[in-house]
Amino acid sequence: MSQIAYKYMFVLNLHRALGPEVSEGYVVPE
């Protein structure tokens, strides 16, 4: 897996774990 895809998945998992209120600044809007 590419570095970018790995980072993107990490961010998505972080978003899911913390919730939209906390992680909104880290996640690109879908």
C-alpha positions as a printed Julia matrix, in Angstrom:
30×3 Matrix{Float64}:
   0.0    0.0    0.0
   1.23   3.49  -0.81
   2.24   5.93   1.92
  -0.58   8.31   0.99
  -3.26   5.63   1.17
  -1.92   4.48   4.54
  -2.01   8.03   5.9
  -5.54   8.56   4.55
  -6.78   5.38   6.24
  -5.1    6.45   9.48
  -6.9    9.79   9.35
 -10.23   8.12   8.67
  -9.73   5.78  11.63
  -8.75   8.74  13.81
 -11.89  10.58  12.72
 -14.03   7.55  13.52
 -12.4    7.1   16.93
 -12.57  10.72  18.09
 -15.82  11.81  16.5
 -16.56  14.63  14.05
 -16.42  17.41  16.66
 -12.85  16.64  17.65
 -11.3   15.57  14.36
 -13.03  17.95  11.97
  -9.84  19.95  11.5
  -7.88  16.86  10.45
 -10.27  15.28   7.98
 -10.92  16.41   4.42
 -14.68  16.88   3.92
 -16.25  13.96   2.07
